[in-house]
Amino acid sequence: MHDSLTAAELAALVQRVFAPTTDDRRLGVMIDLPDDRVPDDAAWAARRRIAADWVAMLEGQSDAVGYRTQLLLYPNVHTNNGDLPDRCWLYTGGALPQHADHLDPSGACPMAEIFDTTPMLMALTRFSSTAPLKVAARAHPMRAATMPGFRAEMIPALRVDYTEVNRRVNLLKDLLDRATGADLVFHHSGGEDRLHLDLRHRTGHASGGLLPQRGVAGNLPSGEAYIVPYEGEREGDPSRSAGVLPVQFGTEVVRYEIAGNRAVRVLSQGVAADREAELLAKEPAYANLAELGLGVLAAFGVQAVGEVLLDEKLGLHLAFGRSEHFGGQVGPSAFSSPDAVIHIDRVYVKETQPDVVPVVVDLTFADEPPLALMREGQFVERF
């Protein structure tokens, strides 16, 4: 039987994450709905039930917690971190819609209105809404905890000491702020690959699961520091990110040649390699190296569950695609269509890529000696 939060634990979670004030009178819990293009599955349906249960538990103690809780629905956007629809639906009772076609057009309200009137949002969605909610939070008086792919197995990660998590991710952020580069060495079934990431002209971000101030959005569960590698947008100063990045798909290791912070070709052969090469050719913005992330939750005994939301918080991860929501240069307009917009993480822990091991992760600095940060996928020092 899967774990679940009690009503008291859920109220405490919202209190810890958002630190509601007397001005925070509304919490919205967002879900996306299946359609004919992306059909339902058991995990998605279970996630929607969790969201509905959480709304009922919080609304049942609205006088005690000091805010009302609403369930908000929208059609899924078919891709991770694609822009959200212009409209949203407020669930008012009865049978919970299970398909986007079941949403009554006359009951829609502008998504911008939700952002303006709902200072706290939790998004338990099939497709990640982190990027668009980060962008929206800069323009609207709200903040959002994004939970794409959330499953009941992740609940233990909601109970860890987030004061300590915040301390550790802020230490890593400070290192990323000072670093000018990262040097990585990967061992895999085909040999060894090396990659340099250019971290000049960038600052890091700390995501520790606490969102007390409006204007921000971040994952929950959380526990990472991350940075966008320099993408070469300064005239006369190209990105120095270069090398080879291996990524395991099933039993196949795909090797991407990186130059100027982009995957310029696929070096390996195989079914997955051919598919990735076709995607790079079709969607050049996908080739952008969009994130270097460093997760810390493994030190708290948290285990991988097969969902990026949690697994990336356990160690090293790198991402392709959209980066402007993290301070980079590649946004939705760089893709061929709204459905093609993506920010996708590749997570280097044994449960997700058992045959690819990041044996070395070093940070380099302008005026300091290099720092040995990780060895064999583990932090050298305890962060």
N, C-alpha and C positions, 0 to 999 in steps of 0.2 A: 504494500500500500504506500502510495507516495506521500511525502510530507506535505503539510499545509500550515498556513499561518492562522493563528487564532485572531479574533477581532481585536484583542488588546495588542497583540504583536503587530498587526497591520496598522493600527493607529499609531503605535510607537515608530514603525518604519516611516510613515509619512511625516511624523514629527521630526525624526532624525534627518531625513533627506531634505525636506523643504523648510523646516523651522517656521511654520506658518505664523503670521502676525494677524492682528485684528483686521488688516486690509485684505487678507487672503481668505475670502469667504466662499471660494468655489474650487473644487478639484474635479478635473475631467479625466476619465479613464478611456483612452482611445483604442479601438480595435479596427482592423481592416477586414473586409469580407471577400470571400472567394467569388469568382465569376467563371464564365465558360472557358476563358483562356487559362486561368490558373485554378483548377478545381480544388475542392476541400480535401483535407486529410485529417487523420485522427489527432495529430499533435496540434494542428491549427484549431480544430473544434474544441479541444481541451483548453487551449489558451483563451479562447473566447469565454468559455465557462468560468475559468479562473477570474477573468476580468469582471464578468457579471457578478460572481460571488463576492469579489472585493468591493464592488460598488454597493451591493446590498449590505455588507457588514459595516462599511463606513457610514452609509446613509442611516443605518440603524442606530448609530451613536453620534449623529450630527450635532445634537445639543452639547454633548460632552467635548467633542473635538473642535467645534466652533466654525465648521465649514460644511457646505452641502457637496455631495458627490454625484456626478452624472456620468452615464455611459454614453460615449460618442462613437459613431460608426461612420465609416467611409469606404468606398470601393478600393480594393487593393490597386497599387500602381505598377505591378508586374515586375518590379526590379528593386534591388536594395538601394536605398538613398536617392530614389527618383523623387521629383517634386510632387508634393501632395495635391489632391484635387482642390478645386476652388470651393467645393461645398462639403458640408458635414451634416450628419443627422443625429439628433438627440433622441435617445431611446426613452420612451415614455411609458413603457409597460406592455404587457401582452407577450405573444410569442417573439422571441428574439430572432430577427432576420438572420438567415444562414447563407444568403446569396446576395450579391450586389443588386440583382434585378428585383429583389424584394423591397428595396428602398423606395419609398413614395416620393417622387420628385417634388410634390407640393410641400413636403415636410422638411426640405433642406434649408440650411442656413449657411451664410458665407463662412468659410473657414477663418477668414480674417476676423470676423465677429467673435468666433470662439477664442481666438488668440487674444483679443482685446478684453474679453469679459471673464476669462478663466485663468487666473494667475498661476495655477499649478496644474500640470498635465503629466499623466503617466501613459505611455504608449506600449501596449502589449500586442504587438503586431506580427504578422507573418513576414513582411518585408521591412527592413530597417527604415525608420523615419528620422534617424539621427541627423543627417545632413540638412534636410529641409527644416527641421525644427531648430537646429542651431541658427540657421539663417533667419527664420521667423522670430526667434527670441531677441535678435538684435533690433527688430523693428516694432515689437509689441510688448506690452507689460506683463510678461509671463516667463516661466521657466518650465523645463520639461525633463522628465526621467524617461529615457527610451529603453524599451525592453524587447527588442526584436527576437523572435524565436524562444521567448521565455517558456520554461517548462517547470513543473513542480520539482524536478530533481535539482533545480537551482536554488531552492529556498534556503538550504544551509548557507549559501554564499550571501544571503541577505542578513544573516545573524552575526557576521564576523565583526571584529572591533574596527569600525571605520575611522575612528580617531587615529589608530595606528596605521591603517591603510593610507590615510591622508598624509601622515608624516612621511611615509616611505615614498609615495609617488611625488611628493614635493621635493624630496632629496633628488630623485631622478630628474625631475623637471629642471632643477638648478644645474645639473650636469649637462643636460641637453641645451640649455640656454647658453652655456659657455663653450660647448663643443663646436668645432669647425668641421668635424667629419666622424664617420663611423666605419671601421674596417671589420668585415665579417668573413669568416671562413666556414664553409659547409662541407661536411663529409656525407657521401651518399653511395648508393650501390654502384654508381658509375665512376666514382673517384672523388675529386676535391674541386670545389669552386670557390672563388674569391670575389668579393664585391666591396666597392668603396661607395659610401653614401656621402654626398656633399651636404653638410649641415650649416654652411655659412648663410648669413642673412636671414636666419630663422630663429624663432624662440619656441620653446617647448610648451606643452600643456599638461596640466595635472588633472586627472579625472579620478576622484576619490569617493564618488557616490554621495556627496553633499552638495545641495543646490539651494542655499538659503537666500540668494540674491536673484532677482529677476534679470532677464537678459541672457540666460545661459541654458544650454541643454547638454545632457550627458547620459551615458549608459548607466543602467542599474540591472544587475549587480555591476560594480565598477572596481577599479583598482589598477590603473595604468598611467604611465606618462608617455606622451607621444609627440612627434614632431613631423612636419612635412619637409622632406629633403628639398634643397634649393632646386628650382625648376628652370633656371637659366633665363629669367625674364629681364634681367638687367643688361642693357646694351653693352656689348663688348666683354661680357663676363659670363661665359657659358657654364652650365652645370658640370661639375666634375664627377658626378655619380657615374660609375662605370664598373664593368666586370660581368660576372655571370651569376644569375639567381636561379637556384633549383627549387621546384615546387612539386610535391608528390600528389598525383591524382590516382587514387586506387593503388595499384601496384606499379604504376609508371611514374618515373621522375622526368618532368619537363624542365628543360634548361633554357632560360631566356638570356640572350646577350643584351646587356644594358649599356647604353651610351647616352650621355647628355640627360640622364635621369629617365630614360624611356627604354622600354623593351623594343629593340629594333629588329630582332628576328628570333626564331626558335631554333636552337642548335641540335636538339634531340629529335628522334623519330618515334612514331607510335600513334595510336589513335588519339590520345589526349593531346599530344604535340601537334598533330595536324589540326585538331579543333582549335587549339590556342593560336596557332599561326593564322588560321582563317579569321579568327576574331580580331587579332592585331591588325590585319589588313583591312577588315571591314570597319573597325571602330578604333581609329588611332588614339583617341583620348583614353581608351582602356589601358594603353601601354604606359601611361604615366605612373611613376612610382610616387604614391600619394601619402605614404605614412611609414614611419619607423615607430613601432610601439613596444613598450616594455611593461608587461603585466607582473603583479606582485602577489596574487592571491594563492599561488602554490604554497607559499610559506605559511599560510593559515590553514593548510590541510584541505583546501578545496580541490575537488577532482573534476576532470574534464567530463562533459556530458554529451559532446557531439554537436554543440551549437556554438557558433562564433561569439555570440554575446558573452558567454562565460569563458569559453576556452581561450580566447585571446587575452584574458586577464591573468592567465597562468604563466606567461613568459613572453618570449620574442614573437612579434608578428610584423609583417610588412603588407602593404596594401597597394593595389593598382586602382587607377581611375580618378574619380572626383576628389578634389583637395581643397576647394575654395572655402569650405565650411571649417577647415582647420587652419586657414590662413595662407593657403596656396593659391595657384593661378588657374587651375582647371575646374571649370564649373559646368552646369548643364548645357550651356550654349556650345561647348566644345564637342558635344556628342551629336550623332546624326538625328536623334529623335528623343522625346521625353522618356520613352520606354527603354532606351539604350543607356541612360544615365546610370552609372554604377560606381560604388566604392566597395571593393571586395578585399577582405583580409585573408592572408595566408598565414596560418598559425603554426609555429615551430615548437610543438610539444609532441611527446612520443605517441600520444593517443591519436593525433591528427596526421602527423607525418613521421611514422616510425622509421623510415629509411633515410630521412634527411635530418642530420644533426648539426646545429650551429655550434661548432666546437670552439670558435673564437668570436667574441664581440668586444672590440676595443673602441674607446672614444679617443679622438685626437683633439688637441687644443692649440690655439695660436701661441700662447705663452706658458704652457704647462706641459709636463711630460704626458705621454699617452696613459690612459687608464684602462686596465684590464677589467672589463665590466662583467662578462659572462664567459664561462668555460663549460663545454659539454651541455649547453642549454640551461645552465644554472648560474645564478649570480655569484660572482666571486666573493663579494662582500654582502652582508645581510642588509638589504634595503627595506 
